[in-house]
């Protein structure tokens, strides 16, 4: 475990197992190459995130890339998360171009350049699969931020990833039907991804609360960009927790309280509703203090 620039870097046990296996089988050069590719890939994420002002707490290196822990992901605009996620595979693309140039200049042999290119393509393509926490899964989830609520986005992302990782595992087993060796690496990674999303499913309430806590950080930007506002119309007796689950990532909300006659009786800013939620999640908008009357 290394702390550099305020970020803790660690190697996941799965990567350690792969490194040990490579060392035992004598693939030392391939081992070092994979390690360098993964580090460069992950530094693309870290440097891009820090360029946007994100605070990266920890980076865990995995065989296919890494997982960065940050408190700013839920607060940052979806387009920023898409760019941060795409920065990793972009580094693989840059390394492929460098390998082609080295081969053209005769610095690298054609055989070694081909291996380096294939390794980068494998890591980039695998990371672009629409499965969390892979880059493709993060980009897909962030892209849905304007279409569905943040809470639903979290649930959809986890379940879609569970199904996708299961299908990946089935694909890894298909060669067995032709009496051929299975794709062992793919099977191991699919199991890891499925397990990660099953665990992540239990963390959804925590991530949602963190999303609510960090909402005020973007209030100033929303005030300058009126088009990012979206009204939410709800009944007066609906629980605050149910209303907050309709909040979207890149939208500021004003909550319109509708009376029994179908008319709007009150307009409540979202922060007031969030404060009421932390006082009592089961309270109603009627019980929130200091309502803004129309």
MIDOSE-1310 file (N, C-alpha, C; in nm, 2 decimals, decimal comma, always signed):
residues 294
xxxx	+0,08/-0,12/+0,00/+0,00/+0,00/+0,00/+0,09/+0,12/+0,00; +0,07/+0,21/-0,09/+0,15/+0,34/-0,11/+0,06/+0,46/-0,11; +0,10/+0,56/-0,04/+0,03/+0,69/-0,04/+0,10/+0,79/-0,12; +0,04/+0,84/-0,23/+0,11/+0,94/-0,31/+0,01/+1,04/-0,36
xxxx	+0,05/+1,17/-0,33/-0,03/+1,28/-0,37/-0,17/+1,28/-0,30; -0,17/+1,23/-0,18/-0,30/+1,22/-0,11/-0,39/+1,11/-0,14; -0,34/+1,02/-0,23/-0,42/+0,90/-0,27/-0,35/+0,78/-0,23; -0,42/+0,68/-0,18/-0,37/+0,55/-0,14/-0,38/+0,45/-0,25
xxxx	-0,27/+0,39/-0,29/-0,27/+0,29/-0,40/-0,24/+0,15/-0,34; -0,33/+0,06/-0,37/-0,31/-0,08/-0,32/-0,34/-0,18/-0,44; -0,29/-0,30/-0,42/-0,31/-0,40/-0,52/-0,41/-0,50/-0,47; -0,51/-0,53/-0,55/-0,62/-0,62/-0,50/-0,56/-0,76/-0,50
xxxx	-0,61/-0,84/-0,40/-0,56/-0,98/-0,39/-0,57/-1,06/-0,52; -0,68/-1,03/-0,60/-0,69/-1,10/-0,73/-0,57/-1,08/-0,82; -0,53/-0,95/-0,82/-0,41/-0,92/-0,90/-0,28/-0,98/-0,84; -0,27/-0,99/-0,71/-0,16/-1,05/-0,65/-0,15/-1,20/-0,69
xxxx	-0,27/-1,26/-0,69/-0,27/-1,41/-0,73/-0,22/-1,42/-0,87; -0,27/-1,33/-0,96/-0,23/-1,34/-1,10/-0,08/-1,31/-1,12; -0,03/-1,22/-1,04/+0,11/-1,19/-1,05/+0,20/-1,30/-1,00; +0,15/-1,37/-0,89/+0,23/-1,48/-0,84/+0,22/-1,60/-0,94
xxxx	+0,11/-1,62/-1,00/+0,10/-1,73/-1,10/+0,19/-1,70/-1,22; +0,19/-1,58/-1,26/+0,28/-1,54/-1,38/+0,43/-1,56/-1,34; +0,46/-1,53/-1,22/+0,60/-1,55/-1,18/+0,64/-1,70/-1,17; +0,55/-1,78/-1,12/+0,57/-1,92/-1,11/+0,59/-1,99/-1,25
xxxx	+0,51/-1,94/-1,34/+0,51/-2,00/-1,48/+0,62/-1,94/-1,56; +0,70/-1,84/-1,51/+0,81/-1,79/-1,58/+0,78/-1,67/-1,67; +0,66/-1,62/-1,66/+0,62/-1,51/-1,75/+0,65/-1,37/-1,69; +0,77/-1,35/-1,65/+0,81/-1,23/-1,57/+0,79/-1,11/-1,66
xxxx	+0,84/-1,11/-1,79/+0,83/-0,99/-1,87/+0,69/-0,96/-1,90; +0,60/-1,06/-1,92/+0,46/-1,03/-1,95/+0,40/-0,97/-1,82; +0,44/-1,02/-1,70/+0,39/-0,97/-1,58/+0,42/-0,83/-1,56; +0,55/-0,79/-1,58/+0,59/-0,65/-1,57/+0,51/-0,56/-1,67
xxxx	+0,49/-0,61/-1,79/+0,42/-0,54/-1,90/+0,28/-0,51/-1,86; +0,21/-0,62/-1,81/+0,07/-0,60/-1,76/+0,06/-0,50/-1,65; +0,15/-0,51/-1,56/+0,15/-0,42/-1,44/+0,17/-0,27/-1,49; +0,26/-0,25/-1,58/+0,28/-0,11/-1,63/+0,15/-0,06/-1,71
xxxx	+0,10/-0,15/-1,79/-0,02/-0,11/-1,87/-0,14/-0,07/-1,77; -0,16/-0,15/-1,67/-0,27/-0,13/-1,57/-0,24/+0,00/-1,50; -0,12/+0,03/-1,46/-0,09/+0,15/-1,39/-0,11/+0,27/-1,48; -0,07/+0,27/-1,60/-0,09/+0,38/-1,69/-0,24/+0,40/-1,72
xxxx	-0,31/+0,29/-1,74/-0,45/+0,30/-1,76/-0,52/+0,37/-1,64; -0,48/+0,33/-1,52/-0,55/+0,39/-1,40/-0,51/+0,53/-1,38; -0,38/+0,56/-1,41/-0,34/+0,70/-1,39/-0,41/+0,80/-1,48; -0,46/+0,74/-1,60/-0,54/+0,82/-1,68/-0,67/+0,87/-1,61
xxxx	-0,73/+0,77/-1,54/-0,85/+0,81/-1,46/-0,82/+0,91/-1,35; -0,71/+0,88/-1,27/-0,67/+0,96/-1,16/-0,64/+1,11/-1,20; -0,56/+1,12/-1,30/-0,51/+1,26/-1,34/-0,63/+1,34/-1,40; -0,72/+1,27/-1,47/-0,83/+1,34/-1,53/-0,93/+1,38/-1,42
xxxx	-0,95/+1,29/-1,32/-1,04/+1,32/-1,21/-0,99/+1,44/-1,13; -0,86/+1,44/-1,10/-0,80/+1,55/-1,03/-0,80/+1,68/-1,11; -0,79/+1,67/-1,24/-0,80/+1,79/-1,33/-0,94/+1,85/-1,31; -1,04/+1,77/-1,28/-1,18/+1,82/-1,26/-1,20/+1,87/-1,11
xxxx	-1,09/+1,85/-1,03/-1,10/+1,89/-0,89/-1,16/+1,78/-0,80; -1,16/+1,66/-0,85/-1,21/+1,55/-0,76/-1,10/+1,51/-0,66; -1,15/+1,46/-0,55/-1,06/+1,41/-0,45/-1,06/+1,26/-0,45; -0,95/+1,20/-0,49/-0,94/+1,05/-0,50/-0,88/+1,00/-0,37
xxxx	-0,96/+0,92/-0,30/-0,91/+0,86/-0,17/-0,82/+0,74/-0,18; -0,87/+0,65/-0,27/-0,80/+0,52/-0,28/-0,81/+0,47/-0,42; -0,71/+0,40/-0,47/-0,71/+0,33/-0,60/-0,66/+0,19/-0,58; -0,75/+0,09/-0,61/-0,72/-0,05/-0,60/-0,68/-0,10/-0,74
xxxx	-0,56/-0,15/-0,76/-0,52/-0,20/-0,89/-0,57/-0,35/-0,90; -0,64/-0,37/-1,02/-0,69/-0,50/-1,05/-0,63/-0,55/-1,18; -0,65/-0,68/-1,22/-0,59/-0,73/-1,34/-0,64/-0,65/-1,47; -0,76/-0,60/-1,46/-0,81/-0,54/-1,58/-0,81/-0,38/-1,57
xxxx	-0,75/-0,33/-1,47/-0,75/-0,18/-1,45/-0,74/-0,15/-1,30; -0,84/-0,08/-1,26/-0,85/-0,05/-1,11/-0,98/+0,01/-1,08; -1,00/+0,03/-0,95/-1,12/+0,09/-0,89/-1,08/+0,21/-0,81; -1,13/+0,33/-0,84/-1,10/+0,45/-0,76/-1,21/+0,48/-0,67
xxxx	-1,18/+0,51/-0,55/-1,28/+0,55/-0,45/-1,27/+0,70/-0,43; -1,39/+0,77/-0,46/-1,40/+0,91/-0,45/-1,53/+0,95/-0,39; -1,53/+1,07/-0,32/-1,66/+1,12/-0,26/-1,73/+1,21/-0,37; -1,65/+1,25/-0,47/-1,70/+1,35/-0,57/-1,78/+1,29/-0,68
xxxx	-1,78/+1,15/-0,70/-1,84/+1,09/-0,81/-1,99/+1,12/-0,82; -2,06/+1,11/-0,70/-2,20/+1,13/-0,70/-2,24/+1,28/-0,71; -2,14/+1,37/-0,69/-2,17/+1,51/-0,70/-2,14/+1,57/-0,83; -2,03/+1,52/-0,89/-1,99/+1,57/-1,02/-2,09/+1,55/-1,13
xxxx	-2,09/+1,63/-1,23/-2,18/+1,61/-1,35/-2,16/+1,48/-1,41; -2,26/+1,42/-1,47/-2,25/+1,29/-1,54/-2,14/+1,30/-1,65; -2,13/+1,41/-1,72/-2,04/+1,42/-1,84/-1,90/+1,41/-1,79; -1,87/+1,46/-1,66/-1,74/+1,45/-1,61/-1,70/+1,31/-1,58
xxxx	-1,80/+1,23/-1,52/-1,77/+1,09/-1,49/-1,75/+1,01/-1,62; -1,82/+1,05/-1,72/-1,80/+0,98/-1,85/-1,66/+1,00/-1,90; -1,61/+1,13/-1,89/-1,47/+1,16/-1,94/-1,37/+1,09/-1,85; -1,39/+1,09/-1,72/-1,30/+1,03/-1,63/-1,29/+0,88/-1,66
xxxx	-1,40/+0,82/-1,68/-1,41/+0,67/-1,72/-1,34/+0,64/-1,85; -1,36/+0,73/-1,95/-1,30/+0,71/-2,08/-1,15/+0,73/-2,08; -1,10/+0,80/-1,98/-0,96/+0,84/-1,98/-0,87/+0,72/-1,97; -0,92/+0,61/-1,91/-0,84/+0,49/-1,89/-0,82/+0,42/-2,03
xxxx	-0,92/+0,38/-2,10/-0,91/+0,32/-2,23/-0,83/+0,41/-2,33; -0,85/+0,54/-2,31/-0,78/+0,63/-2,40/-0,63/+0,62/-2,38; -0,58/+0,59/-2,26/-0,44/+0,57/-2,24/-0,39/+0,44/-2,31; -0,48/+0,34/-2,31/-0,44/+0,22/-2,38/-0,43/+0,25/-2,53
xxxx	-0,52/+0,34/-2,58/-0,51/+0,38/-2,73/-0,38/+0,45/-2,75; -0,34/+0,54/-2,66/-0,21/+0,61/-2,68/-0,09/+0,52/-2,68; -0,10/+0,42/-2,59/+0,01/+0,32/-2,58/+0,02/+0,24/-2,70; -0,09/+0,21/-2,77/-0,10/+0,13/-2,89/-0,03/+0,21/-3,00
xxxx	-0,06/+0,34/-3,01/+0,00/+0,43/-3,11/+0,16/+0,43/-3,09; +0,20/+0,44/-2,96/+0,34/+0,45/-2,93/+0,41/+0,32/-2,97; +0,34/+0,20/-2,95/+0,40/+0,07/-2,98/+0,41/+0,06/-3,14; +0,31/+0,11/-3,21/+0,32/+0,11/-3,36/+0,44/+0,19/-3,41
xxxx	+0,46/+0,31/-3,34/+0,57/+0,40/-3,38/+0,70/+0,33/-3,35; +0,71/+0,27/-3,23/+0,84/+0,20/-3,19/+0,87/+0,09/-3,29; +0,77/+0,02/-3,33/+0,79/-0,09/-3,43/+0,83/-0,04/-3,56; +0,77/+0,07/-3,60/+0,80/+0,13/-3,73/+0,95/+0,19/-3,73
xxxx	+0,99/+0,24/-3,61/+1,13/+0,29/-3,60/+1,23/+0,18/-3,58; +1,19/+0,06/-3,55/+1,28/-0,05/-3,53/+1,33/-0,05/-3,38; +1,26/+0,03/-3,30/+1,30/+0,03/-3,15/+1,25/-0,10/-3,09; +1,13/-0,15/-3,13/+1,08/-0,27/-3,08/+1,07/-0,37/-3,19
xxxx	+1,08/-0,50/-3,16/+1,06/-0,60/-3,26/+0,91/-0,61/-3,29; +0,87/-0,66/-3,41/+0,73/-0,67/-3,45/+0,66/-0,76/-3,35; +0,73/-0,87/-3,31/+0,66/-0,96/-3,22/+0,63/-0,90/-3,09; +0,72/-0,83/-3,03/+0,70/-0,76/-2,90/+0,59/-0,65/-2,91
xxxx	+0,60/-0,58/-3,02/+0,50/-0,47/-3,04/+0,36/-0,53/-3,05; +0,35/-0,64/-3,12/+0,22/-0,71/-3,14/+0,16/-0,75/-3,00; +0,25/-0,81/-2,92/+0,21/-0,85/-2,78/+0,16/-0,73/-2,70; +0,24/-0,62/-2,71/+0,20/-0,50/-2,63/+0,07/-0,44/-2,68
xxxx	+0,05/-0,44/-2,81/-0,07/-0,39/-2,86/-0,19/-0,48/-2,82; -0,18/-0,61/-2,83/-0,28/-0,70/-2,80/-0,32/-0,69/-2,65; -0,22/-0,67/-2,56/-0,24/-0,66/-2,42/-0,32/-0,53/-2,39; -0,29/-0,42/-2,46/-0,36/-0,30/-2,44/-0,50/-0,31/-2,50
xxxx	-0,52/-0,37/-2,61/-0,65/-0,39/-2,67/-0,74/-0,47/-2,58; -0,68/-0,58/-2,52/-0,76/-0,66/-2,43/-0,81/-0,59/-2,31; -0,72/-0,51/-2,25/-0,76/-0,44/-2,13/-0,86/-0,33/-2,16; -0,84/-0,26/-2,27/-0,93/-0,15/-2,31/-1,07/-0,20/-2,34
xxxx	-1,07/-0,31/-2,42/-1,20/-0,36/-2,46/-1,28/-0,43/-2,35; -1,20/-0,49/-2,26/-1,27/-0,55/-2,14/-1,32/-0,44/-2,05; -1,25/-0,33/-2,04/-1,30/-0,22/-1,95/-1,42/-0,15/-2,01; -1,44/-0,16/-2,14/-1,55/-0,09/-2,20/-1,68/-0,18/-2,20
xxxx	-1,67/-0,30/-2,14/-1,79/-0,38/-2,12/-1,89/-0,30/-2,03; -2,02/-0,30/-2,06/-2,11/-0,23/-1,97/-2,14/-0,30/-1,84; -2,04/-0,32/-1,76/-2,05/-0,39/-1,63/-1,98/-0,30/-1,53; -2,05/-0,27/-1,42/-1,98/-0,20/-1,31/-1,89/-0,30/-1,23
xxxx	-1,77/-0,25/-1,18/-1,72/-0,11/-1,19/-1,63/-0,08/-1,31; -1,65/-0,16/-1,42/-1,57/-0,13/-1,54/-1,60/+0,01/-1,59; -1,51/+0,06/-1,68/-1,53/+0,19/-1,73/-1,66/+0,20/-1,82; -1,69/+0,10/-1,89/-1,81/+0,10/-1,97/-1,93/+0,10/-1,89
xxxx	-1,93/+0,03/-1,78/-2,05/+0,03/-1,68/-2,07/+0,17/-1,62; -1,96/+0,23/-1,59/-1,96/+0,37/-1,53/-2,02/+0,47/-1,63; -1,97/+0,46/-1,75/-2,02/+0,55/-1,86/-2,17/+0,53/-1,89; -2,21/+0,41/-1,89/-2,35/+0,38/-1,92/-2,43/+0,43/-1,80
xxxx	-2,39/+0,41/-1,68/-2,47/+0,45/-1,56/-2,48/+0,60/-1,56; -2,36/+0,67/-1,58/-2,36/+0,82/-1,58/-2,45/+0,88/-1,69; -2,45/+0,81/-1,81/-2,53/+0,86/-1,92/-2,68/+0,85/-1,89; -2,72/+0,76/-1,80/-2,86/+0,74/-1,76/-2,91/+0,85/-1,66
xxxx	-2,81/+0,93/-1,61/-2,84/+1,03/-1,51/-2,95/+1,13/-1,54; -2,96/+1,16/-1,67/-3,06/+1,26/-1,71/-3,20/+1,19/-1,74; -3,19/+1,06/-1,75/-3,31/+0,99/-1,80/-3,39/+0,93/-1,68; -3,32/+0,89/-1,57/-3,39/+0,83/-1,46/-3,33/+0,89/-1,33
xxxx	-3,40/+0,87/-1,22/-3,36/+0,93/-1,09/-3,22/+0,86/-1,05; -3,15/+0,93/-0,96/-3,02/+0,88/-0,91/-3,04/+0,74/-0,84; -3,14/+0,73/-0,76/-3,17/+0,61/-0,69/-3,20/+0,49/-0,78; -3,28/+0,52/-0,88/-3,31/+0,41/-0,98/-3,19/+0,38/-1,06
xxxx	-3,11/+0,48/-1,09/-2,99/+0,46/-1,17/-2,89/+0,37/-1,10; -2,88/+0,38/-0,96/-2,80/+0,29/-0,89/-2,85/+0,15/-0,89; -2,98/+0,13/-0,88/-3,04/+0,00/-0,88/-3,02/-0,07/-1,01; -3,06/+0,01/-1,12/-3,05/-0,04/-1,26/-2,91/-0,08/-1,29
xxxx	-2,81/+0,00/-1,25/-2,67/-0,03/-1,28/-2,62/-0,16/-1,22; -2,66/-0,18/-1,09/-2,61/-0,30/-1,02/-2,68/-0,43/-1,09; -2,81/-0,42/-1,11/-2,88/-0,54/-1,16/-2,84/-0,57/-1,31; -2,82/-0,46/-1,38/-2,78/-0,48/-1,52/-2,64/-0,55/-1,52
xxxx	-2,55/-0,50/-1,43/-2,42/-0,55/-1,42/-2,42/-0,70/-1,37; -2,51/-0,73/-1,28/-2,52/-0,87/-1,24/-2,55/-0,96/-1,35; -2,65/-0,92/-1,43/-2,70/-1,00/-1,54/-2,58/-1,01/-1,65; -2,52/-0,90/-1,68/-2,41/-0,90/-1,78/-2,29/-0,98/-1,73
xxxx	-2,25/-0,98/-1,61/-2,14/-1,06/-1,56/-2,18/-1,20/-1,56; -2,30/-1,24/-1,53/-2,35/-1,38/-1,54/-2,34/-1,43/-1,69; -2,38/-1,35/-1,78/-2,37/-1,38/-1,92/-2,23/-1,40/-1,96; -2,14/-1,32/-1,91/-2,00/-1,33/-1,94/-1,94/-1,46/-1,89
xxxx	-1,99/-1,50/-1,77/-1,94/-1,63/-1,71/-1,99/-1,75/-1,80; -2,12/-1,74/-1,85/-2,17/-1,84/-1,93/-2,09/-1,85/-2,06; -2,05/-1,73/-2,12/-1,97/-1,73/-2,24/-1,84/-1,80/-2,22; -1,78/-1,78/-2,10/-1,65/-1,84/-2,06/-1,66/-1,99/-2,06
xxxx	-1,78/-2,04/-2,03/-1,80/-2,19/-2,02/-1,84/-2,25/-2,15; -1,87/-2,18/-2,25/-1,92/-2,23/-2,38/-1,82/-2,33/-2,44; -1,69/-2,30/-2,44/-1,60/-2,40/-2,50/-1,61/-2,54/-2,45; -1,66/-2,56/-2,33/-1,67/-2,69/-2,27/-1,77/-2,78/-2,35
xxxx	-1,87/-2,71/-2,41/-1,97/-2,79/-2,49/-1,91/-2,85/-2,62; -1,80/-2,79/-2,66/-1,72/-2,84/-2,78/-1,60/-2,92/-2,73; -1,60/-2,95/-2,60/-1,48/-3,03/-2,54/-1,35/-2,96/-2,56; -1,36/-2,82/-2,55/-1,24/-2,74/-2,56/-1,21/-2,68/-2,42
xxxx	-1,09/-2,63/-2,39/-1,06/-2,56/-2,27/-1,15/-2,44/-2,25; -1,20/-2,42/-2,13/-1,28/-2,30/-2,10/-1,19/-2,18/-2,09; -1,25/-2,06/-2,09/-1,18/-1,93/-2,08/-1,17/-1,91/-1,93; -1,06/-1,96/-1,87/-1,05/-1,96/-1,72/-1,04/-1,82/-1,67
xxxx	-0,96/-1,73/-1,73/-0,94/-1,59/-1,69/-1,07/-1,52/-1,69; -1,14/-1,54/-1,80/-1,27/-1,47/-1,82/-1,37/-1,52/-1,71; -1,37/-1,65/-1,68/-1,46/-1,70/-1,58/-1,43/-1,64/-1,44; -1,30/-1,64/-1,41/-1,26/-1,58/-1,28/-1,31/-1,43/-1,27
xxxx	-1,28/-1,36/-1,38/-1,32/-1,22/-1,37/-1,47/-1,20/-1,37; -1,55/-1,28/-1,44/-1,69/-1,27/-1,44/-1,75/-1,30/-1,30; -1,69/-1,40/-1,23/-1,73/-1,43/-1,09/-1,69/-1,31/-1,00; -1,58/-1,25/-1,02/-1,54/-1,14/-0,94/-1,63/-1,02/-0,96
xxxx	-1,67/-0,99/-1,09/-1,76/-0,88/-1,12/-1,90/-0,91/-1,06; -1,95/-1,03/-1,07/-2,08/-1,06/-1,02/-2,08/-1,05/-0,86; -1,97/-1,09/-0,80/-1,96/-1,08/-0,66/-1,96/-0,93/-0,62; -1,88/-0,85/-0,69/-1,86/-0,71/-0,66/-2,00/-0,64/-0,67
xxxx	-2,08/-0,67/-0,77/-2,21/-0,61/-0,78/-2,31/-0,66/-0,68; -2,29/-0,78/-0,64/-2,38/-0,83/-0,53/-2,36/-0,76/-0,40; -2,23/-0,73/-0,37/-2,19/-0,66/-0,26/-2,24/-0,51/-0,27; -2,22/-0,46/-0,39/-2,25/-0,32/-0,42/-2,40/-0,30/-0,40
xxxx	-2,48/-0,40/-0,42/-2,63/-0,39/-0,40/-2,66/-0,35/-0,26; -2,59/-0,40/-0,17/-2,61/-0,36/-0,03/-2,56/-0,22/+0,01; -2,48/-0,17/-0,07/-2,42/-0,03/-0,05/-2,51/+0,08/-0,11; -2,61/+0,04/-0,18/-2,69/+0,15/-0,25/-2,75/+0,25/-0,15
xxxx	-2,81/+0,21/-0,04/-2,86/+0,31/+0,06/-2,75/+0,41/+0,10; -2,63/+0,36/+0,13/-2,52/+0,44/+0,17/-2,48/+0,54/+0,06; -2,47/+0,49/-0,06/-2,44/+0,58/-0,18/-2,55/+0,69/-0,20; -2,67/+0,65/-0,18/-2,78/+0,74/-0,20/-2,78/+0,85/-0,09
xxxx	-2,75/+0,82/+0,03/-2,74/+0,92/+0,14/-2,62/+1,01/+0,11; -2,51/+0,96/+0,06/-2,39/+1,04/+0,03/-2,43/+1,14/-0,09; -2,51/+1,09/-0,18/-2,56/+1,17/-0,29/-2,64/+1,29/-0,23; -2,72/+1,27/-0,14/-2,81/+1,37/-0,08/-2,72/+1,47/+0,00
xxxx	-2,63/+1,42/+0,08/-2,54/+1,50/+0,16/-2,46/+1,60/+0,08; -2,42/+1,56/-0,04/-2,33/+1,64/-0,12/-2,41/+1,73/-0,22; -2,54/+1,72/-0,22/-2,62/+1,80/-0,32/-2,59/+1,95/-0,31; -2,57/+2,01/-0,18/-2,55/+2,15/-0,17/-2,43/+2,20/-0,25
xxxx	-2,33/+2,11/-0,27/-2,20/+2,15/-0,33/-2,22/+2,20/-0,47; -2,33/+2,16/-0,54/-2,36/+2,19/-0,67/-2,47/+2,30/-0,69; -2,52/+2,35/-0,57/-2,63/+2,45/-0,57/-2,59/+2,57/-0,65; -2,47/+2,63/-0,63/-2,43/+2,75/-0,69/-2,43/+2,74/-0,85
xxxx	-2,38/+2,62/-0,89/-2,38/+2,60/-1,04/-2,52/+2,59/-1,09; -2,61/+2,52/-1,02/-2,75/+2,51/-1,07/-2,82/+2,65/-1,07; -2,78/+2,74/-0,98/-2,84/+2,87/-0,97/-2,80/+2,95/-1,10; -2,68/+2,92/-1,15/-2,64/+2,99/-1,27/-2,69/+2,93/-1,40
xxxx	-2,74/+2,80/-1,39/-2,79/+2,73/-1,51/-2,93/+2,69/-1,48; -3,02/+2,78/-1,51/-3,16/+2,76/-1,47/-3,22/+2,64/-1,55; -3,17/+2,61/-1,67/-3,22/+2,50/-1,75/-3,20/+2,37/-1,68; -3,12/+2,36/-1,58/-3,09/+2,23/-1,51/-3,20/+2,21/-1,40
xxxx	-3,29/+2,30/-1,39/-3,40/+2,27/-1,29/-3,51/+2,19/-1,34; -3,57/+2,11/-1,25/-3,68/+2,02/-1,29/-3,78/+2,01/-1,17; -3,91/+2,05/-1,19/-4,00/+2,04/-1,08/-4,05/+1,90/-1,06; -4,08/+1,87/-0,93/-4,14/+1,74/-0,89/-4,27/+1,77/-0,82
xxxx	-4,38/+1,72/-0,88/-4,51/+1,74/-0,83/-4,55/+1,61/-0,74; -4,59/+1,64/-0,62/-4,62/+1,53/-0,53/-4,74/+1,56/-0,44; -4,80/+1,46/-0,37/-4,90/+1,48/-0,28/-4,84/+1,52/-0,14; -4,92/+1,59/-0,06/-4,87/+1,64/+0,07/-4,84/+1,53/+0,17
xxxx	-4,90/+1,42/+0,16/-4,88/+1,31/+0,25/-4,78/+1,21/+0,21; -4,72/+1,23/+0,10/-4,62/+1,13/+0,05/-4,49/+1,14/+0,14; -4,43/+1,03/+0,18/-4,31/+1,03/+0,26/-4,19/+1,11/+0,19; -4,12/+1,18/+0,27/-4,00/+1,26/+0,21/-3,91/+1,16/+0,14
xxxx	-3,88/+1,04/+0,20/-3,79/+0,95/+0,15/-3,83/+0,90/+0,01; -3,96/+0,89/-0,02/-4,01/+0,85/-0,15/-3,99/+0,96/-0,25; -4,00/+1,09/-0,21/-3,98/+1,20/-0,30/-3,84/+1,22/-0,34; -3,75/+1,20/-0,24/-3,61/+1,22/-0,27/-3,55/+1,11/-0,37
xxxx	-3,62/+1,00/-0,37/-3,58/+0,89/-0,46/-3,61/+0,93/-0,61; -3,68/+1,04/-0,63/-3,71/+1,09/-0,76/-3,60/+1,19/-0,81; -3,51/+1,23/-0,72/-3,41/+1,33/-0,76/-3,32/+1,27/-0,86; -3,28/+1,36/-0,96/-3,19/+1,32/-1,06/-3,05/+1,38/-1,04
xxxx	-2,95/+1,32/-1,09/-2,81/+1,36/-1,06/-2,78/+1,50/-1,11; -2,82/+1,53/-1,23/-2,78/+1,66/-1,29/-2,89/+1,76/-1,29; -2,98/+1,75/-1,20/-3,10/+1,84/-1,20/-3,12/+1,90/-1,06; -3,16/+2,03/-1,06/-3,20/+2,08/-0,93/-3,35/+2,08/-0,93
xxxx	-3,41/+2,05/-0,81/-3,55/+2,03/-0,80/-3,62/+2,13/-0,71; -3,74/+2,17/-0,75/-3,83/+2,24/-0,67/-3,95/+2,14/-0,65; -4,00/+2,12/-0,53/-4,10/+2,03/-0,50/-4,24/+2,10/-0,49; -4,33/+2,07/-0,58/-4,46/+2,13/-0,58/-4,56/+2,04/-0,51
xxxx	-4,61/+2,09/-0,40/-4,70/+2,01/-0,31/-4,85/+2,03/-0,36; -4,91/+1,92/-0,40/-5,04/+1,93/-0,46/-5,15/+1,89/-0,35; -5,25/+1,98/-0,34/-5,35/+1,95/-0,24/-5,46/+1,86/-0,29; -5,56/+1,83/-0,21/-5,66/+1,73/-0,25/-5,75/+1,79/-0,37
xxxx	-5,75/+1,92/-0,38/-5,83/+1,98/-0,49/-5,75/+1,98/-0,63; -5,63/+1,93/-0,62/-5,54/+1,92/-0,74/-5,47/+2,05/-0,77; -5,47/+2,14/-0,68/-5,40/+2,27/-0,70/-5,27/+2,26/-0,62; -5,17/+2,34/-0,67/-5,04/+2,35/-0,60/-5,06/+2,44/-0,48
xxxx	-5,03/+2,39/-0,36/-5,04/+2,46/-0,24/-4,91/+2,52/-0,19; -4,80/+2,45/-0,21/-4,67/+2,50/-0,16/-4,56/+2,46/-0,26; -4,46/+2,54/-0,26/-4,34/+2,50/-0,33/-4,22/+2,50/-0,23; -4,15/+2,38/-0,23/-4,05/+2,36/-0,13/-3,92/+2,34/-0,21
xxxx	-3,81/+2,41/-0,17/-3,68/+2,39/-0,23/-3,62/+2,25/-0,19; -3,54/+2,19/-0,27/-3,50/+2,05/-0,24/-3,42/+2,04/-0,11; -3,34/+2,15/-0,08/-3,26/+2,14/+0,04/-3,34/+2,13/+0,17; -3,46/+2,19/+0,17/-3,55/+2,19/+0,28/-3,60/+2,05/+0,30
xxxx	-3,63/+1,98/+0,19/-3,68/+1,84/+0,19/-3,57/+1,75/+0,24; -3,44/+1,77/+0,20/-3,33/+1,69/+0,24/-3,31/+1,70/+0,39; -3,32/+1,83/+0,44/-3,30/+1,85/+0,58/-3,41/+1,77/+0,66; -3,53/+1,78/+0,61/-3,64/+1,70/+0,67/-3,62/+1,55/+0,67
xxxx	-3,56/+1,50/+0,57/-3,53/+1,36/+0,56/-3,43/+1,32/+0,67; -3,33/+1,40/+0,69/-3,23/+1,36/+0,79/-3,29/+1,37/+0,93; -3,39/+1,46/+0,95/-3,46/+1,46/+1,08/-3,55/+1,34/+1,10; -3,63/+1,31/+0,99/-3,72/+1,19/+1,00/-3,75/+1,15/+0,86
xxxx	-3,69/+1,04/+0,81/-3,71/+0,99/+0,67/-3,86/+0,96/+0,64; -3,94/+0,93/+0,74/-4,08/+0,90/+0,72/-4,17/+1,02/+0,72; -4,12/+1,14/+0,75/-4,20/+1,26/+0,75/-4,25/+1,29/+0,62; -4,35/+1,38/+0,61/-4,41/+1,42/+0,49/-4,37/+1,57/+0,46
xxxx	-4,39/+1,62/+0,34/-4,36/+1,76/+0,31/-4,43/+1,85/+0,40; -4,55/+1,81/+0,44/-4,63/+1,90/+0,53/-4,56/+1,93/+0,66; -4,48/+1,83/+0,70/-4,41/+1,84/+0,83/-4,28/+1,91/+0,82; -4,23/+1,93/+0,70/-4,11/+2,00/+0,68/-4,12/+2,15/+0,72
xxxx	-4,02/+2,21/+0,78/-4,04/+2,35/+0,83/-4,01/+2,45/+0,72; -4,06/+2,57/+0,75/-4,03/+2,69/+0,67/-4,07/+2,66/+0,52; -4,19/+2,62/+0,49/-4,23/+2,60/+0,35/-4,24/+2,73/+0,28; -4,21/+2,73/+0,15/-4,22/+2,85/+0,07/-4,36/+2,85/+0,00
xx	-4,44/+2,94/+0,05/-4,58/+2,95/-0,01/-4,58/+3,02/-0,14; -4,67/+2,97/-0,22/-4,68/+3,03/-0,35/-4,76/+3,16/-0,35
